[in-house]
């Protein structure tokens, strides 16, 4: 039995057949409109063509995903509401915490002064806002976002807080000479982080499948951009990081190690980077992944 499976999907207005591993990772797709089989890493050409054989019609072209052309870019005249480039790191968290803070301020203004024997609802709401765990998550996303933005001088383009269908988000998307990276942020200030693929445990908290979530984000980005996207887990300020050298398909970095990406290259040329960035910043590119 083949380790690959074929799934029909209609994405970005085109009928496609996606080829994926048993864990759901896409390794290729067949675009019936253009007669092209686009190959990603994870499976060989012959293996992909074998599983697609019952579906192929006429002559097909096989190769890596094509990069958008200048003609493609001409069609990307974005309305400001559809442009993701202005998004701040943790954009969605900013909105949630701003709403909570505004509610605390409004309650405080409307409430009479509390008595000495009790705590007012407005004080409780204000305290909850200050202690909300999303504050730490936002700080971590801002830290990683700032370090990724610092790669711009090395030819990288970066987007933050990309919304996906189903209320999911990609924390950061970095496009540069070393390829396309979907970066998931993990706040771990002064806590030990232990990785046992796909689970990650931060301090004494219950383990969570952060590596699975990172792979899934990269998978969805790959479909949106028709390009090979690799997952990265960025661990922010851990006291200790216990992780295997390279979990399958996921790169794990401390936030202080992000700068090393500036020295990597050999995957994308400057024109390719700009083309992919133009596609990625369009909100509509992410509606069907």
PyMOL commands that set and color helices and strands:
alter all, ss='L'
color gray80, all
select helices_A, chain A and resi 45-55+70-74+80-82+91-110+121-131+133-154+165-167+210-225+255-263+270-280+283-286
alter helices_A, ss='H'
color red, helices_A
select strands_A, chain A and resi 4-11+14-21+26-31+36-39+61-64+157-163+169-176+179-187+192-196+199-202+229-236+240-242+250-254
alter strands_A, ss='S'
color yellow, strands_A
deselect
rebuild
show_as cartoon
